[in-house]
Amino acid sequence: MTGRIPPWFRVALALFGVGWGANQFSSLLVVYRDHDHLPATVVALLFGAYAIGLVPALIVAASFSDRLGRRRVMRPVLVLATVASVVLLLTGDHVWGLTVGRLVAGAASGAAFGPGTAWVKELSAPGTGARRAVVALSAGFGGGPLVAGVLAQWLPLPTVLPYLAHLAVMAVIIPLVWRAPETVPSVVPSRRGELRAAVRRPEFRFQVAPAAPLVFGAATASFAVLPGMVRLHGLGAVVGGVVAGVTLGTGVVVQPLARRLGPGFSHYLGIALAATGFVLGAVTIQWAVAALLVPTAVVLGGCYGMLLVAGLSTVERLAAPEDLASVTAVFYCLTYVGFATPYVVTAVTAEVPPSVTFLIAAALAVVLIVMTAVTKRLTLWR
């Protein structure tokens, strides 16, 4: 049966499954806050703990996969993503258990994204790999919280059934991926010099790196911050899931357009969408307009998709084939700085109203557009 499924699609399913497990927690934030009575700051920290586990795993796993092969890394990673849901399922009544589960989910995601993206690219026709990997990840990121939100809202056991759904998904995916063909046929030496050269390129330092935190900064502002800022009349779980699905689904829809526009234009358009989305977010919060959640999700999702494709496309062009997973991992590390957004907004709420925080973020996005244009003109990168 697996022989009928294209190898790249089997690996893309792995990214989909890991992405599902990584983001299913976002639509359960309201459940843990309102039903389990956890403080908002604790819930925000639990959400951000994912990134703490993710960043070191990104670098380590990418380096290993460049030298030892994609399949050797991805097999245990898929098992680890499954274990994360088991931990969250069994220990959801305890903050320590939720923390461990989020850390494990982050480690699994970090270990999957760089090698998995590189593996999809290597199994795909030239020019299609980055888009396929992003679509798979975004579909998992959006599908996980959407399904989790529906299950948590209208079925019993809201902190159990969502994780069971992910376990069922992984039970189907793991056998399909297990025998996917290896694309790194032999052990290759580490190429740290070439890796450093790629990330030191002006195009990476002055365009890709500064905008990377907006990828998940915009997305998490949409689905992890804004739904908690307006009254949802007892529908918090499903609305959170829908907003996450719309945000990340929009990110998938805009990706073909991003590829046609090219990484340069997509970069500027993505930042402009971030500025627009943050202004809409400020309006949503200031006047508690729940109807604006979905339009804002569309705009911020467009930012997510544009900047993710622009960044990955640029990385694919700058990195040597032997270093693709490692340079991709560096990019993903920078994008996941944006996962601190919910905690930052929660932490500064006592001093600065959330609507003002969103307006400040919009202003910073405009400044970033100007800075990128100026540095591009000064450095004349190609």
C-alpha positions, -999 to 999 in steps of 0.1 A, spaced: 0 0 0 27 25 9 43 20 -25 13 38 -41 19 69 -19 46 92 -32 76 92 -8 75 130 -3 38 128 7 46 102 33 72 124 48 49 154 46 24 134 66 51 131 93 53 169 95 15 171 95 13 147 125 40 165 145 24 199 137 -10 186 149 5 175 182 24 207 186 -5 231 183 -35 211 196 -28 227 230 -37 262 217 -74 256 216 -73 240 250 -59 271 267 -94 283 276 -102 249 290 -72 249 314 -78 285 323 -116 285 329 -124 249 338 -92 240 356 -88 275 370 -51 279 361 -39 316 362 -35 332 328 2 337 333 6 299 340 -13 290 309 8 314 288 40 299 303 27 264 295 21 275 259 56 289 256 73 259 273 69 243 239 95 266 224 119 259 253 120 223 243 120 231 206 150 253 201 178 230 213 162 200 196 161 220 163 198 225 162 209 191 175 185 170 153 193 190 121 230 186 126 226 148 131 203 144 101 227 162 78 254 138 89 235 105 96 204 107 75 168 119 77 152 86 85 174 78 115 163 111 131 126 111 121 117 76 133 123 83 170 109 118 166 75 105 155 75 82 186 84 112 208 56 133 194 32 104 203 47 102 238 40 139 243 3 134 238 3 104 261 20 126 288 -6 154 284 -34 129 284 -23 111 316 -10 141 337 -33 169 325 -45 175 361 -11 187 372 9 217 361 41 197 362 26 171 339 14 197 314 49 213 315 66 181 308 42 173 280 47 207 264 85 204 267 84 169 251 61 182 223 85 210 217 115 187 215 97 164 190 87 194 169 122 209 169 137 176 160 112 171 131 110 205 114 145 209 101 151 173 90 115 168 78 115 199 57 148 190 42 136 154 36 104 166 18 126 189 -4 150 162 -13 122 139 -23 104 165 -44 108 180 -78 130 212 -78 112 243 -66 83 224 -49 98 211 -16 96 242 5 60 248 -4 50 212 3 67 212 37 50 244 47 16 232 36 20 200 56 31 218 87 4 245 84 -23 219 78 -12 201 110 -9 234 130 -44 244 119 -61 210 119 -49 200 154 -64 229 173 -96 228 151 -103 192 159 -93 196 196 -115 227 200 -146 209 186 -140 178 208 -133 199 239 -164 222 233 -191 196 227 -179 162 240 -171 150 275 -135 147 288 -123 180 272 -87 173 283 -87 137 272 -104 132 238 -83 158 219 -51 139 228 -67 106 219 -75 120 184 -39 129 179 -28 94 190 -51 79 164 -36 102 137 -1 91 147 -11 54 146 -19 58 109 11 81 100 40 63 117 37 30 96 35 51 64 66 71 72 87 43 87 101 29 54 102 62 35 134 63 13 166 78 28 181 108 10 214 110 28 229 77 17 261 78 38 277 96 67 290 130 57 314 152 77 301 183 95 304 215 75 302 242 102 321 266 81 296 265 53 267 267 78 282 299 93 287 313 58 251 308 49 237 325 80 262 354 77 250 363 42 234 398 43 202 385 29 198 362 59 210 386 85 191 417 74 160 402 57 152 367 69 164 368 105 146 401 117 113 391 102 114 354 113 98 360 148 68 375 131 60 341 115 47 327 148 44 360 166 16 370 142 0 335 143 0 331 181 -13 367 186 -42 356 165 -51 322 180 -35 323 215 -41 359 225 -71 375 209 -98 349 217 -90 353 254 -95 391 251 -132 391 242 -163 375 257 -172 343 238 -203 332 259 -190 298 268 -178 289 233 -141 296 240 -127 262 231 -144 259 197 -139 296 188 -102 292 197 -100 261 175 -118 279 146 -95 310 149 -64 287 149 -78 268 119 -85 300 100 -52 316 108 -31 286 98 -55 276 70 -51 311 55 -13 305 58 -17 275 36 -40 292 10 -16 321 4 15 300 -1 11 294 -39 7 332 -42 39 337 -21 58 313 -44 46 333 -75 55 366 -60 89 355 -50 106 357 -15 115 394 -18 80 407 -24 64 381 -2 87 393 26 75 429 24 38 419 20 40 395 50 53 423 72 26 447 59 0 421 67 14 418 102 11 455 108 -25 455 95 -34 425 115 -20 440 147 -41 471 142 -72 450 137 -63 431 168 -61 464 188 -96 473 176 -109 439 184 -96 442 220 -105 478 226 -141 474 216 -144 437 224 -157 429 189 -158 391 186 -169 394 150 -134 407 141 -116 376 153 -120 358 120 -110 387 97 -80 394 119 -71 357 117 -72 359 79 -48 389 79 -24 375 104 -26 341 88 -16 357 55 14 372 73 24 337 87 22 320 53 40 348 33 69 351 57 73 313 62 75 306 25 97 336 19 121 325 46 122 289 36 127 297 0 156 320 8 171 294 30 168 268 3 187 291 -21 214 301 4 223 268 19 244 241 4 225 208 0 246 192 28 236 220 52 200 225 43 185 209 74 209 229 97 202 263 81 165 255 80 168 248 118 184 281 124 155 298 106 129 279 126 146 288 158 142 324 150 105 319 140 97 303 173 108 334 192 73 345 183 59 318 206 67 342 235 39 365 223 12 353 246 34 355 277 47 389 267 11 403 263 0 387 296 30 399 315 28 435 304 -10 438 307 -7 453 342 13 482 328 2 485 292 -33 478 279 -33 449 254 -47 471 226 -18 495 230 6 465 229 -9 455 196 -5 490 182 31 491 193 37 458 175 21 473 144 45 503 145 75 480 149 64 460 119 63 493 98 98 501 111 110 467 101 98 473 65 118 505 63 149 490 79 149 460 55 146 483 25 174 506 37 198 477 45 191 460 12 200 492 -6 231 497 14 244 461 12 231 454 -23 227 417 -16 216 395 -45 
